[in-house]
Amino acid sequence: MLVALLQRTPVVRLATTAEEFVLAAPAGTLLRSAVGAVASLGALHSLAGATTLQTNGHPSPFNVTAGTAVPTVFFTVTGTQSAPGSWRIGGSIPPGLSFSGRTTPGTVNVSTLQLSGAPTTANQYAVTLQAFEGPNLSLTSSPVYTYVINVAAATATPPAITSPPSNQTVSAGGAAVFAVAATGSPAPSFQWQRNGVNLAGQSGTTLTLSAVQPSDTGLYQVVATNASGSTTSASALLGLSSMAKVIGDGSVIGENIVHPNHNIFDQVLLTGVAETLTADPGQVTRTSYIDLNDDIVQVEFSGAGTLSLVLDDSSGPAAPVNYNQPTVNYMKGHAGIVITGADDTTNVSVFTVGRATAFDPTGGYNILLPPGDANNPANNGSSLFQGHDTTNYDGIAGIAFIAIASTNGKFGGVRTSDATYFATQGMTGIYAPGVQFTGPVFIGDISAFNTATPVILLGSVSDARITGGDLLQDNDQPVQVSGISQLKFTAGIDSQGNPLPAQSNQGTLQQNGSDVTAQIVVNPAP
């Protein structure tokens, strides 16, 4: 029997066969013990004998790159009669990688061990692996294997936005979620912005802005940065949907006013920082505030959708310093305008109150009349202005931007001949990528300062004009354009009735990184 025991496996077969006949005999107990011992020796052979560590085509050393996900590596032990029940992981595991979910040395109870993840730190790592027949490192074990992982430093590449944030339109009090995806090595960090201003604490791949109010509307973008550089995503609009005439900081002070041109409008006075407006079908909603040059500015909106107006650098309300309206208090600031839910029935105009226009100064609102002599009593406008010709009125509205999103890809027209767009950060100009304009796009001028980006980004337009401006940029940035086949430089007129001669273009127009100035600019005739 002792000689037979030394032969291990043959005895197992012999003893097992013999056991069928002697279990009832007194010697059966001894024989069962011998069979148990022989079976144990067979198990020991299964892991401790001529075993080798095998992988699915990724032997040691395994060469990988920091920041790049590794293909999943499967570890098995061959030359065995039974599969492992657990593994002991030791040595140094590269940060960012895991062995069947384990990122630090220890035990995993799996049959097939898996390596996965994306390493983060360049170095050479030696990991020790030992398989056990039973769970929790029980029963017999294999030899201790060493698996070397070489993590090379990543090749530095600047960030690239692969999925920019998209436009959001929500009801007041609702939630809006912006998301971004980007590539780059090392992996980029993120900073969300609203109108070019960093949002504190917003540095993830998503931005959630809950209980949205008119003051939250604007242009949102994210800056992705790593050691190789930074890039800014395309902007996404956040606007409100509403059925109300006005929500936020606005007060209706006149309704169903009949203009001499037979249009009917409602007059809203901005009473705080932000408001959202709608227009009744077939009518105009007009809102008033004072810009940074102390001009009363009128914003007129008609058609589908909503218009949200937010003032930066705001103050007030207070009586206007350049007008005889002591009973009317205006908010003062620099306006950004967002229009969402628009279609081809939607139109917007921006202009100032000046002597080339006539108004009713008695009702707390201003009714625009056709251009003419403001001092003519027939126009009821003489008492609105201080000192008649002695007060210096700027005559040009100052705004930051108009941003437009359309439900059907179309929009009526933008009439801002009596306005200059300017800003020191973010975008300034008209931002309506992909929107087809069925009416004109008239712009007085655009001026970008400091880090601001001048834009005229449209889907398409048949009549685009710069009326009296020259597009010269203080910060030397090119004007980003799209959707314009011709940009005409024509004469204009300010709200005082002063002519603004047509200027020659002084800016550089850029589309998708290419200079398109010569292709689209139409300068005035000599």
C-alpha positions in Angstrom: 0.0 0.0 0.0 2.9 2.3 0.9 4.5 1.6 -2.5 1.2 2.3 -4.2 0.8 5.6 -2.3 4.0 6.9 -3.8 2.6 6.4 -7.3 -0.2 8.9 -6.5 -2.6 8.9 -9.4 -2.6 5.2 -10.3 -3.5 4.3 -6.7 -6.4 6.7 -6.8 -7.9 4.7 -9.6 -7.0 1.4 -8.0 -8.2 2.4 -4.5 -11.4 3.9 -5.8 -12.2 0.7 -7.7 -11.4 -1.5 -4.7 -13.5 0.7 -2.4 -16.7 -0.5 -4.0 -16.0 -4.0 -2.6 -14.6 -3.3 0.8 -16.5 -0.4 2.3 -18.4 -2.8 4.5 -15.3 -4.5 5.8 -13.4 -3.3 8.9 -10.5 -2.4 6.6 -12.8 0.0 4.8 -12.1 2.8 7.2 -8.4 2.5 6.6 -8.9 2.4 2.8 -11.2 5.4 2.8 -8.4 7.3 4.7 -5.9 6.3 2.0 -8.2 7.4 -0.8 -8.6 10.8 1.0 -4.8 11.2 1.2 -4.3 10.2 -2.4 -7.0 12.7 -3.6 -5.3 15.5 -1.6 -2.0 14.7 -3.3 -3.7 14.9 -6.7 -5.1 18.4 -5.8 -1.7 19.5 -4.7 -0.3 18.5 -8.1 -3.0 20.5 -9.8 -1.7 23.9 -8.7 1.8 23.3 -7.2 3.1 21.1 -9.9 4.1 22.1 -13.5 1.7 25.1 -13.7 2.2 28.3 -15.7 0.5 31.7 -15.6 -1.3 32.4 -18.9 -2.9 35.6 -20.3 -5.1 36.3 -23.4 -2.2 37.6 -25.4 -0.6 40.1 -23.0 2.4 38.4 -21.4 4.7 40.1 -19.0 6.1 42.8 -19.4 2.9 44.6 -20.4 3.6 47.9 -22.0 0.9 50.6 -21.7 0.5 54.4 -21.8 -0.7 56.8 -19.1 -4.1 58.1 -19.8 -5.1 55.4 -22.2 -7.4 52.5 -21.2 -5.7 49.1 -21.4 -7.3 46.1 -23.1 -8.7 43.8 -20.5 -6.2 41.1 -19.6 -7.4 37.7 -18.4 -5.2 35.6 -16.1 -5.5 31.8 -15.8 -3.2 29.0 -14.5 -2.7 26.1 -16.9 -1.5 22.5 -16.3 -4.1 22.0 -13.6 -7.0 19.7 -12.9 -9.1 22.4 -11.2 -9.6 26.1 -11.7 -8.4 28.6 -9.0 -10.9 29.7 -6.4 -9.0 32.8 -5.3 -6.0 35.0 -6.0 -3.5 36.8 -3.8 -2.5 40.2 -5.4 0.8 41.8 -4.1 3.5 44.1 -5.2 2.7 47.5 -6.8 -0.5 48.1 -8.8 -0.3 51.0 -11.2 -2.7 53.9 -10.2 -5.8 53.8 -12.4 -5.7 50.0 -12.9 -7.5 47.2 -11.0 -7.3 43.5 -10.7 -11.0 42.2 -10.8 -11.9 45.5 -9.1 -9.0 45.6 -6.6 -6.7 48.6 -6.7 -4.5 47.7 -3.7 -2.8 44.4 -2.7 -5.1 41.8 -1.2 -7.4 38.9 -2.0 -10.0 38.4 -4.8 -12.3 35.4 -5.0 -12.5 34.8 -8.7 -11.6 32.0 -11.0 -10.2 34.1 -13.8 -8.4 37.3 -12.8 -9.0 40.4 -14.9 -6.8 43.5 -15.3 -8.6 46.7 -16.5 -8.6 50.5 -16.3 -6.5 53.4 -17.5 -3.1 54.0 -15.8 -2.5 57.6 -14.7 1.2 57.6 -13.6 4.2 56.6 -15.7 6.6 54.1 -14.0 7.5 50.4 -14.0 5.3 48.3 -11.7 5.9 44.7 -10.5 2.7 42.9 -9.4 2.8 39.5 -7.7 0.1 37.0 -8.5 -0.6 33.7 -6.7 -3.6 31.3 -7.4 -5.3 29.2 -4.7 -7.5 26.2 -5.2 -10.1 27.3 -2.6 -11.7 30.7 -1.8 -10.0 33.2 0.5 -6.6 31.8 -0.2 -7.5 28.3 1.0 -6.3 24.8 0.0 -3.3 24.4 -2.2 -1.6 27.3 -4.1 0.4 27.9 -7.2 3.9 29.4 -7.3 4.1 33.2 -6.9 4.3 34.8 -10.3 5.6 38.3 -11.1 3.8 40.4 -13.7 5.6 43.5 -14.9 3.6 46.5 -16.2 5.5 49.3 -17.9 3.5 52.6 -18.0 4.9 55.1 -20.4 4.3 58.8 -20.2 1.4 60.0 -22.3 2.0 62.0 -25.4 0.8 65.5 -24.6 -2.1 66.6 -26.8 -4.2 69.7 -26.3 -7.9 69.4 -25.4 -10.5 69.0 -28.1 -14.3 69.3 -27.5 -16.0 66.2 -28.9 -19.5 66.9 -27.6 -20.4 70.5 -26.9 -23.2 71.6 -24.7 -26.6 72.1 -26.4 -29.3 74.8 -26.2 -31.8 74.5 -23.3 -35.2 76.0 -23.0 -37.1 75.4 -19.7 -40.1 76.8 -17.8 -39.4 79.2 -15.0 -38.4 77.3 -11.9 -37.3 74.2 -14.0 -33.9 72.7 -14.3 -31.4 72.8 -17.2 -28.5 70.4 -17.6 -25.5 71.1 -19.9 -23.0 68.4 -20.7 -19.6 68.3 -22.4 -17.1 65.7 -23.6 -13.5 66.3 -24.5 -10.3 64.5 -25.3 -6.7 65.5 -24.6 -3.6 64.2 -22.8 -3.4 64.5 -20.0 -7.1 64.5 -19.4 -8.4 68.1 -19.4 -10.0 69.9 -16.5 -13.2 72.0 -17.1 -14.5 75.4 -16.2 -18.0 76.5 -17.0 -18.8 80.1 -17.9 -21.9 82.2 -18.4 -21.5 85.1 -20.8 -17.7 84.7 -20.6 -17.6 84.8 -16.7 -16.4 81.8 -14.7 -19.1 80.1 -12.6 -17.6 79.3 -9.2 -17.3 75.7 -8.4 -18.6 74.5 -11.8 -15.7 72.3 -13.0 -17.3 69.0 -13.9 -18.4 67.5 -17.3 -22.0 68.6 -16.5 -23.6 71.8 -15.3 -27.0 71.7 -13.7 -28.4 75.9 -13.2 -31.9 74.4 -10.9 -34.9 76.7 -10.4 -34.0 78.7 -13.6 -35.1 82.3 -13.5 -34.8 85.1 -16.1 -31.5 86.2 -14.5 -30.0 82.8 -15.4 -30.6 83.1 -19.1 -27.6 83.7 -21.3 -24.8 82.0 -23.2 -23.1 79.1 -21.5 -19.8 77.5 -22.6 -17.1 75.4 -21.0 -13.3 75.8 -21.2 -11.3 72.6 -21.3 -7.6 72.9 -20.2 -4.6 70.7 -19.8 -0.8 71.2 -19.8 -0.8 71.4 -23.6 -3.4 74.2 -23.9 -7.1 75.1 -23.6 -10.1 75.3 -25.9 -13.6 76.8 -25.4 -16.7 75.0 -26.5 -19.4 76.5 -28.7 -21.9 78.4 -26.7 -25.3 77.1 -25.8 -28.3 79.2 -25.1 -30.4 79.0 -21.9 -33.8 80.5 -22.4 -37.2 80.4 -20.7 -40.6 79.2 -22.1 -43.6 81.2 -20.9 -47.1 82.1 -21.7 -47.1 85.2 -19.5 -46.6 88.7 -20.8 -43.7 89.2 -18.4 -42.0 87.3 -15.7 -39.2 88.5 -13.5 -38.3 92.1 -13.0 -40.8 93.8 -15.4 -44.0 95.8 -15.1 -46.6 96.3 -17.8 -47.3 100.1 -17.8 -49.4 100.3 -21.0 -51.5 97.9 -23.0 -52.9 97.8 -26.5 -51.3 101.1 -27.5 -52.0 102.1 -31.1 -48.9 103.3 -32.8 -49.3 105.9 -35.7 -48.1 103.2 -38.1 -51.2 101.1 -36.9 -49.1 98.6 -35.0 -50.5 97.7 -31.5 -48.0 97.3 -28.6 -47.8 96.7 -24.9 -45.2 98.8 -22.9 -43.1 97.1 -20.2 -40.7 98.9 -17.9 -37.7 96.9 -16.6 -37.7 97.2 -12.8 -34.8 95.0 -11.9 -31.9 93.0 -13.4 -33.8 90.6 -15.6 -37.1 89.9 -17.3 -38.7 87.5 -19.8 -41.3 88.7 -22.3 -43.8 87.4 -24.8 -45.9 89.2 -27.4 -49.6 88.8 -28.1 -50.4 87.4 -31.6 -50.2 90.3 -34.1 -48.9 92.7 -31.5 -45.5 94.0 -30.2 -44.1 94.0 -26.7 -41.7 96.9 -26.0 -39.5 97.1 -22.9 -37.4 100.1 -21.7 -34.2 100.6 -19.8 -31.2 103.0 -19.8 -27.9 102.0 -21.2 -24.4 102.8 -19.9 -24.4 106.1 -21.9 -27.6 107.3 -20.2 -29.8 106.8 -23.4 -33.3 105.3 -23.0 -33.2 102.1 -24.9 -36.3 100.5 -26.4 -36.3 96.7 -27.2 -39.3 95.6 -29.4 -40.3 92.0 -29.7 -43.0 90.3 -31.8 -44.0 86.9 -33.0 -43.4 83.4 -31.5 -41.1 82.6 -28.5 -39.8 84.5 -25.6 -37.3 87.3 -25.2 -35.1 87.4 -22.0 -33.1 90.5 -21.2 -30.5 90.6 -18.5 -28.5 93.6 -17.4 -24.8 93.5 -16.4 -23.3 96.4 -14.4 -26.8 97.3 -13.3 -28.0 100.1 -11.1 -31.3 101.8 -10.3 -34.1 102.2 -10.7 -33.7 106.0 -11.0 -34.9 108.9 -13.0 -33.2 109.4 -16.4 -30.5 112.1 -16.2 -30.8 113.2 -19.9 -34.6 113.3 -20.2 -37.5 115.2 -18.6 -39.3 112.2 -17.0 -39.0 112.7 -13.2 -41.9 110.4 -12.5 -40.4 107.4 -14.4 -37.5 105.4 -12.8 -35.4 103.3 -15.2 -33.0 100.5 -14.6 -29.5 101.2 -16.0 -27.0 98.6 -17.4 -25.5 96.6 -20.3 -28.1 94.2 -21.8 -27.7 90.7 -23.1 -30.7 89.4 -25.0 -31.7 85.7 -25.5 -34.6 84.7 -27.7 -35.8 81.1 -27.7 -38.8 79.3 -29.2 -38.6 81.6 -32.2 -39.7 81.0 -35.8 -40.0 83.0 -39.0 -42.7 85.2 -37.4 -40.3 86.5 -34.8 -38.7 89.9 -35.0 -36.6 92.1 -32.7 -35.5 95.7 -32.8 -33.3 97.8 -30.6 -33.0 101.6 -30.7 -32.7 104.7 -28.4 -35.0 107.6 -27.7 -33.7 110.7 -29.4 -34.8 113.9 -31.2 -35.3 112.0 -34.4 -38.2 110.2 -32.7 -41.3 111.6 -31.0 -42.9 110.4 -27.8 -45.8 111.0 -25.5 -44.0 112.1 -22.2 -47.1 112.0 -20.1 -48.0 108.4 -19.8 -44.9 106.9 -18.3 -44.0 105.2 -21.5 -42.6 106.3 -24.8 -44.5 106.0 -28.1 -42.2 106.0 -31.1 -43.4 108.2 -34.0 -41.9 108.4 -37.4 -38.6 110.4 -37.7 -39.1 114.2 -37.8 -38.6 117.4 -36.0 -38.8 116.4 -32.3 -39.3 120.0 -31.3 -42.4 120.3 -33.4 -45.4 120.4 -31.0 -47.3 118.1 -33.3 -44.9 115.3 -32.3 -45.5 115.9 -28.6 -41.8 115.3 -28.0 -40.4 118.7 -27.1 -40.9 118.4 -23.4 -39.2 115.1 -23.2 -35.7 116.4 -23.9 -33.7 118.6 -21.5 -32.5 121.9 -22.9 -33.5 121.0 -26.4 -30.3 121.2 -28.4 -28.0 121.8 -25.4 -28.0 118.3 -24.0 -25.6 115.9 -25.7 -27.5 112.7 -26.5 -25.5 109.7 -27.6 -28.2 108.5 -29.9 -26.8 104.9 -30.2 -28.0 102.0 -28.1 -25.3 100.0 -26.4 -25.9 96.2 -25.9 -23.7 93.1 -25.4 -25.4 90.5 -27.7 -28.5 89.0 -29.1 -28.6 85.2 -29.1 -31.3 83.3 -31.0 -32.6 79.7 -31.0 -35.5 78.8 -33.4 -38.0 75.9 -33.2 -38.2 75.6 -37.0 -34.7 76.8 -37.9 -36.0 80.2 -39.1 -36.3 83.8 -37.8 -37.8 87.0 -39.1 -35.4 89.9 -38.8 -33.0 91.7 -36.4 -33.1 95.5 -36.8 -30.4 97.1 -34.7 -29.1 99.9 -37.0 -29.3 102.3 -34.0 -27.2 100.0 -31.8 -23.5 99.1 -31.2 -22.7 95.7 -29.7 -19.7 95.8 -27.3 -18.3 93.6 -24.5 -15.1 93.0 -22.6 -15.6 89.2 -22.2 -17.6 86.5 -23.8 -19.3 87.1 -27.1 -20.5 90.3 -28.6 -22.7 90.6 -31.7 -25.4 88.3 -33.0 -25.2 84.6 -32.2 -27.7 82.5 -34.1 -25.8 79.6 -35.7 -27.9 77.5 -38.0 -30.8 80.0 -38.1 -32.2 81.1 -41.5 -33.3 84.7 -41.5 -36.2 85.5 -43.7 -35.8 89.3 -42.9 -32.8 91.6 -42.7 -30.0 91.6 -40.1 -29.0 95.3 -39.5 -26.1 96.1 -37.2 -24.8 99.5 -36.3 -21.3 98.2 -35.3 -19.5 95.6 -33.2 -16.6 96.4 -30.8 -14.8 93.8 -28.8 -12.5 94.7 -25.9 -10.1 92.7 -23.7 -11.0 89.0 -24.2 -14.4 89.4 -25.9 -15.1 87.6 -29.2 -17.0 89.6 -31.9 -19.5 87.4 -33.8 -22.1 87.5 -36.6 -22.9 83.8 -36.6 -26.0 82.9 -38.6 -27.4 80.1 -40.6 -28.2 82.2 -43.7 -29.4 85.7 -44.5 -30.1 87.6 -47.8 -29.7 91.1 -46.4 -26.9 91.8 -43.9 -25.7 95.3 -43.3 -23.3 97.3 -41.1 -25.0 100.7 -40.9 -22.4 103.4 -40.2 -19.9 101.2 -38.5 -16.5 99.8 -39.6 -16.0 96.6 -37.5 -12.6 97.8 -36.2 -11.9 95.7 -33.1 -10.1 97.2 -30.1 -8.6 93.8 -29.2 -7.6 93.0 -32.8 -9.8 89.8 -32.8 -11.3 88.7 -36.1 -15.1 88.8 -36.4 -16.3 85.2 -36.4 -19.0 84.9 -39.2 -21.1 82.3 -40.8 -24.2 82.1 -43.1 -23.4 85.4 -44.8 -22.8 85.6 -48.5 -22.6 89.5 -48.6 -22.1 91.9 -45.7 -22.8 95.4 -47.0 -21.3 98.5 -45.3 -24.0 101.2 -45.7 -25.0 104.6 -44.2 -27.1 104.9 -41.1 -28.8 107.4 -38.9 -28.7 107.8 -35.1 -31.8 108.6 -33.0 -30.9 112.3 -33.0 -31.4 112.3 -36.7 -27.7 112.7 -37.4 -26.5 110.9 -40.5 -23.9 108.2 -40.1 -21.9 108.0 -43.4 -21.1 104.5 -44.8 -17.6 103.3 -43.6 -15.2 100.9 -45.2 -14.6 97.7 -43.4 -11.7 97.8 -41.0 -12.1 94.3 -39.5 -11.0 90.8 -40.4 -13.9 88.3 -41.0 -13.1 84.7 -40.2 -15.2 81.6 -40.9 -14.1 78.2 -39.6 -10.5 79.5 -39.2 -10.3 81.0 -42.7 -10.2 84.6 -43.7 -13.3 85.3 -45.7 -13.2 89.2 -45.6 -12.6 89.6 -49.4 -15.3 87.1 -50.3 -18.2 88.7 -48.4 -17.5 92.3 -47.6 -19.2 94.9 -49.9 -17.6 98.3 -49.1 -19.4 101.6 -50.1 -18.6 103.0 -53.5 -15.8 105.6 -53.4 
